[in-house]
Amino acid sequence: MERLQKVIAQSGYASRRKAEELIQKGLVQVNGEVVTTLGVKVAKTDEIVVDGVALSTEEKEYYLLNKPRGVITSTKDEKNRKTVVDLIPTDKRIYPVGRLDYDTTGALLLTNDGTLANLLMHPSTHLEKVYLAKVKGIAKGENLVPLKNGVMLDGEKVIPDRVKLRKVDKEKETSMVELTIHEGKNHQVKRMFEQVHLEVLKLKRIQIGFLTLDKLPSGSYRKLTPKEVSKLYNLVQKK
């Protein structure tokens, strides 16, 4: 038997402090009964519903993957190409949170926690994602100023959170541009650069929220810590 707030925290739904608040607000049910008292103990067989969401009894797993080029962001592929799930040996049914293109590399979250995945992908969350793009040509003000001011995609104006010129290689006539966005439109970053006449040669996502690759090699992964999971929940629930 474990304390109810501890079980909620261990599920990854919220921090223990947040779980206690949810209990006291009457937003937690155990076996169909509302529980408002802290310290109530529950068994593994008990059905726990938090704010209308049933906690799964399956142990949750959370991974940060440095996706390599040429791997599909999916759980399976009809052409039998390697998927991101193939790179993480686990018996849990994990799946990617969002997607990266076939030729795009970098940070990708995978989990079997549907609640967190849905919160992270919801348009209202505005979770920042940082990309590093190698573009053809010398990026100048005539390209970057319009990009900073926003470009039209799918009939609406999309304004990046930040744009930063990181490096220019005059010999190879290429530039490295860092772009931070919070939307998740299809091929968004590449299309944004196209709108300002810059062709993306290579694209890497280097950060999701507060999570960075932090020297994680291409094709490698690591488990998120309980503190990181709790921080993600707190981040998306504040939006």
Kinemage of the C-alpha trace (Angstrom):
@kinemage 1
@onewidth
@group {chain A} dominant
@subgroup {mainchain}
@vectorlist {calphas} color= white
{ca met a 1} P 0.000 0.000 0.000
{ca glu a 2} L 1.228 3.492 -0.853
{ca arg a 3} L 0.007 6.991 -0.072
{ca leu a 4} L -2.310 8.286 -2.784
{ca gln a 5} L -0.289 11.438 -3.526
{ca lys a 6} L 2.866 9.362 -3.892
{ca val a 7} L 1.188 7.008 -6.389
{ca ile a 8} L -0.024 9.975 -8.438
{ca ala a 9} L 3.472 11.491 -8.419
{ca gln a 10} L 5.091 8.183 -9.378
{ca ser a 11} L 2.712 7.885 -12.324
{ca gly a 12} L 4.269 11.052 -13.725
{ca tyr a 13} L 0.950 12.870 -13.822
{ca ala a 14} L 2.050 15.577 -11.389
{ca ser a 15} L 4.513 16.368 -8.634
{ca arg a 16} L 3.610 15.173 -5.136
{ca arg a 17} L 2.831 18.729 -4.079
{ca lys a 18} L 0.540 19.202 -7.074
{ca ala a 19} L -1.062 15.813 -6.373
{ca glu a 20} L -1.865 16.937 -2.835
{ca glu a 21} L -3.536 20.065 -4.215
{ca leu a 22} L -5.615 17.979 -6.622
{ca ile a 23} L -6.722 15.687 -3.781
{ca gln a 24} L -7.719 18.604 -1.553
{ca lys a 25} L -9.698 20.166 -4.429
{ca gly a 26} L -11.729 16.970 -4.781
{ca leu a 27} L -10.344 16.146 -8.225
{ca val a 28} L -9.163 12.618 -7.353
{ca gln a 29} L -11.299 9.479 -7.206
{ca val a 30} L -10.347 6.042 -5.902
{ca asn a 31} L -12.618 3.216 -7.044
{ca gly a 32} L -15.306 5.741 -7.945
{ca glu a 33} L -15.198 7.607 -4.630
{ca val a 34} L -13.885 11.162 -4.296
{ca val a 35} L -10.939 11.381 -1.884
{ca thr a 36} L -10.084 14.728 -0.280
{ca thr a 37} L -8.012 13.535 2.670
{ca leu a 38} L -4.240 13.451 2.405
{ca gly a 39} L -2.466 10.291 3.493
{ca val a 40} L -5.043 7.803 2.210
{ca lys a 41} L -3.295 4.607 1.159
{ca val a 42} L -4.133 2.730 -2.027
{ca ala a 43} L -3.292 -0.660 -3.505
{ca lys a 44} L -1.993 -1.451 -6.990
{ca thr a 45} L -5.405 -2.889 -7.875
{ca asp a 46} L -7.264 0.329 -7.007
{ca glu a 47} L -8.631 2.430 -9.859
{ca ile a 48} L -7.413 6.020 -9.575
{ca val a 49} L -8.878 8.853 -11.642
{ca val a 50} L -7.256 12.302 -11.522
{ca asp a 51} L -9.254 15.205 -12.921
{ca gly a 52} L -11.139 12.825 -15.203
{ca val a 53} L -8.051 10.923 -16.374
{ca ala a 54} L -7.602 7.289 -15.304
{ca leu a 55} L -4.050 6.472 -14.245
{ca ser a 56} L -2.693 3.464 -16.086
{ca thr a 57} L -1.379 0.568 -14.029
{ca glu a 58} L 1.429 0.027 -16.542
{ca glu a 59} L 4.718 1.468 -15.355
{ca lys a 60} L 5.466 4.658 -17.241
{ca glu a 61} L 8.703 5.147 -19.155
{ca tyr a 62} L 10.097 8.399 -20.526
{ca tyr a 63} L 13.014 8.707 -22.940
{ca leu a 64} L 14.956 11.470 -24.644
{ca leu a 65} L 16.399 10.245 -27.955
{ca asn a 66} L 18.939 11.916 -30.224
{ca lys a 67} L 17.296 10.839 -33.450
{ca pro a 68} L 19.730 10.082 -36.288
{ca arg a 69} L 19.109 10.877 -39.938
{ca gly a 70} L 17.225 8.276 -41.948
{ca val a 71} L 15.024 6.934 -39.125
{ca ile a 72} L 11.221 7.137 -39.225
{ca thr a 73} L 9.405 8.907 -36.379
{ca ser a 74} L 6.764 6.226 -35.917
{ca thr a 75} L 6.115 2.964 -34.085
{ca lys a 76} L 6.198 0.964 -37.330
{ca asp a 77} L 6.779 1.501 -41.036
{ca glu a 78} L 5.053 -0.246 -43.931
{ca lys a 79} L 8.322 -0.152 -45.908
{ca asn a 80} L 10.167 -1.876 -43.036
{ca arg a 81} L 12.458 1.093 -42.485
{ca lys a 82} L 13.990 1.569 -39.048
{ca thr a 83} L 11.823 3.554 -36.642
{ca val a 84} L 12.697 5.545 -33.520
{ca val a 85} L 11.052 2.846 -31.391
{ca asp a 86} L 13.542 0.296 -32.765
{ca leu a 87} L 16.356 2.301 -31.173
{ca ile a 88} L 15.088 1.849 -27.595
{ca pro a 89} L 14.941 -1.699 -26.206
{ca thr a 90} L 11.897 -1.918 -23.909
{ca asp a 91} L 8.901 -4.188 -23.469
{ca lys a 92} L 6.620 -1.157 -22.970
{ca arg a 93} L 4.534 0.201 -25.856
{ca ile a 94} L 6.269 3.565 -26.140
{ca tyr a 95} L 5.630 6.025 -28.948
{ca pro a 96} L 7.111 9.336 -30.109
{ca val a 97} L 5.749 12.646 -28.834
{ca gly a 98} L 5.332 14.648 -32.031
{ca arg a 99} L 7.595 13.932 -34.963
{ca leu a 100} L 10.792 14.772 -36.788
{ca asp a 101} L 11.197 14.381 -40.546
{ca tyr a 102} L 13.113 11.422 -41.999
{ca asp a 103} L 16.169 13.582 -42.669
{ca thr a 104} L 15.876 15.731 -39.508
{ca thr a 105} L 17.956 14.798 -36.484
{ca gly a 106} L 17.965 15.634 -32.804
{ca ala a 107} L 15.857 15.705 -29.660
{ca leu a 108} L 12.738 13.541 -29.551
{ca leu a 109} L 10.673 12.402 -26.567
{ca leu a 110} L 9.182 8.902 -26.407
{ca thr a 111} L 6.850 7.559 -23.716
{ca asn a 112} L 3.879 5.329 -22.936
{ca asp a 113} L 2.299 8.111 -20.873
{ca gly a 114} L -0.617 9.248 -23.017
{ca thr a 115} L -1.622 12.005 -20.628
{ca leu a 116} L 1.725 13.763 -20.792
{ca ala a 117} L 2.107 13.159 -24.529
{ca asn a 118} L -1.274 14.773 -25.245
{ca leu a 119} L -0.487 17.741 -23.009
{ca leu a 120} L 2.890 18.279 -24.689
{ca met a 121} L 1.404 18.127 -28.194
{ca his a 122} L -1.648 20.284 -27.478
{ca pro a 123} L -1.518 23.602 -29.418
{ca ser a 124} L -2.234 25.609 -26.270
{ca thr a 125} L 0.886 24.304 -24.505
{ca his a 126} L 3.340 26.508 -26.460
{ca leu a 127} L 6.298 24.315 -25.546
{ca glu a 128} L 9.455 25.844 -27.012
{ca lys a 129} L 11.516 23.783 -29.449
{ca val a 130} L 14.941 24.947 -30.597
{ca tyr a 131} L 16.340 24.005 -34.014
{ca leu a 132} L 19.742 24.504 -35.580
{ca ala a 133} L 19.558 24.789 -39.358
{ca lys a 134} L 22.385 24.715 -41.870
{ca val a 135} L 21.139 26.749 -44.794
{ca lys a 136} L 22.471 27.358 -48.278
{ca gly a 137} L 23.849 30.844 -48.804
{ca ile a 138} L 24.906 33.689 -46.563
{ca ala a 139} L 22.023 34.588 -44.254
{ca lys a 140} L 21.629 38.368 -44.124
{ca gly a 141} L 19.247 40.894 -42.669
{ca glu a 142} L 17.093 40.697 -45.787
{ca asn a 143} L 16.414 37.050 -44.860
{ca leu a 144} L 16.437 37.118 -41.068
{ca val a 145} L 14.441 40.307 -40.449
{ca pro a 146} L 11.378 39.033 -42.360
{ca leu a 147} L 11.766 35.687 -40.579
{ca lys a 148} L 11.792 37.418 -37.177
{ca asn a 149} L 8.732 39.432 -38.156
{ca gly a 150} L 6.828 36.277 -39.113
{ca val a 151} L 5.923 34.415 -42.292
{ca met a 152} L 2.639 33.077 -43.662
{ca leu a 153} L 2.044 29.329 -43.390
{ca asp a 154} L -1.297 27.655 -44.084
{ca gly a 155} L -3.038 31.003 -44.196
{ca glu a 156} L -1.782 32.296 -40.848
{ca lys a 157} L 1.192 34.320 -39.698
{ca val a 158} L 3.798 32.304 -37.799
{ca ile a 159} L 6.274 34.277 -35.693
{ca pro a 160} L 9.297 32.484 -34.217
{ca asp a 161} L 10.126 33.023 -30.554
{ca arg a 162} L 13.785 33.683 -31.385
{ca val a 163} L 16.078 33.803 -34.416
{ca lys a 164} L 19.837 33.821 -34.035
{ca leu a 165} L 22.611 33.701 -36.644
{ca arg a 166} L 25.159 31.309 -35.175
{ca lys a 167} L 27.809 31.013 -37.887
{ca val a 168} L 28.633 31.929 -41.486
{ca asp a 169} L 30.968 29.923 -43.711
{ca lys a 170} L 31.829 32.267 -46.577
{ca glu a 171} L 34.044 29.667 -48.257
{ca lys a 172} L 31.271 27.062 -48.450
{ca glu a 173} L 28.553 29.730 -48.701
{ca thr a 174} L 26.469 28.291 -45.894
{ca ser a 175} L 25.042 29.669 -42.652
{ca met a 176} L 23.992 28.185 -39.319
{ca val a 177} L 20.782 29.700 -37.954
{ca glu a 178} L 19.138 28.892 -34.628
{ca leu a 179} L 15.341 29.063 -34.665
{ca thr a 180} L 13.014 28.704 -31.669
{ca ile a 181} L 9.323 27.964 -32.242
{ca his a 182} L 6.393 26.671 -30.193
{ca glu a 183} L 4.015 25.461 -32.912
{ca gly a 184} L 4.158 22.066 -34.572
{ca lys a 185} L 3.063 22.485 -38.174
{ca asn a 186} L 4.081 19.942 -40.797
{ca his a 187} L 7.643 20.646 -42.058
{ca gln a 188} L 7.315 24.007 -40.318
{ca val a 189} L 10.958 25.001 -39.928
{ca lys a 190} L 11.922 24.154 -43.492
{ca arg a 191} L 8.893 25.975 -44.838
{ca met a 192} L 9.651 29.055 -42.735
{ca phe a 193} L 13.152 29.265 -44.184
{ca glu a 194} L 11.770 28.754 -47.702
{ca gln a 195} L 9.574 31.812 -47.206
{ca val a 196} L 12.705 33.951 -46.756
{ca his a 197} L 14.583 32.273 -49.640
{ca leu a 198} L 16.906 30.087 -47.580
{ca glu a 199} L 17.213 26.400 -48.436
{ca val a 200} L 17.722 24.085 -45.461
{ca leu a 201} L 20.564 21.631 -46.056
{ca lys a 202} L 20.588 20.069 -42.585
{ca leu a 203} L 18.222 20.424 -39.641
{ca lys a 204} L 18.645 19.379 -36.021
{ca arg a 205} L 16.382 19.905 -33.023
{ca ile a 206} L 18.690 20.693 -30.139
{ca gln a 207} L 16.193 21.400 -27.351
{ca ile a 208} L 12.629 20.629 -26.214
{ca gly a 209} L 11.531 22.910 -23.400
{ca phe a 210} L 14.290 22.644 -20.791
{ca leu a 211} L 15.589 19.331 -22.170
{ca thr a 212} L 18.811 19.479 -24.194
{ca leu a 213} L 20.830 16.748 -25.884
{ca asp a 214} L 23.724 17.522 -23.503
{ca lys a 215} L 26.400 15.527 -25.377
{ca leu a 216} L 23.979 12.647 -26.070
{ca pro a 217} L 25.442 10.973 -29.209
{ca ser a 218} L 23.371 10.503 -32.349
{ca gly a 219} L 21.247 7.364 -32.066
{ca ser a 220} L 21.599 7.271 -28.276
{ca tyr a 221} L 18.924 7.793 -25.649
{ca arg a 222} L 18.495 8.239 -21.933
{ca lys a 223} L 15.637 7.890 -19.466
{ca leu a 224} L 14.181 11.060 -18.022
{ca thr a 225} L 14.550 11.433 -14.282
{ca pro a 226} L 11.410 11.600 -12.077
{ca lys a 227} L 12.289 15.256 -11.436
{ca glu a 228} L 12.350 15.979 -15.177
{ca val a 229} L 8.998 14.232 -15.692
{ca ser a 230} L 7.465 16.220 -12.848
{ca lys a 231} L 8.926 19.431 -14.292
{ca leu a 232} L 7.391 18.662 -17.693
{ca tyr a 233} L 3.983 18.135 -16.103
{ca asn a 234} L 4.275 21.365 -14.149
{ca leu a 235} L 5.358 23.181 -17.290
{ca val a 236} L 2.434 22.083 -19.466
{ca gln a 237} L -0.177 22.384 -16.725
{ca lys a 238} L 0.700 26.040 -16.190
{ca lys a 239} L -0.160 26.861 -19.776
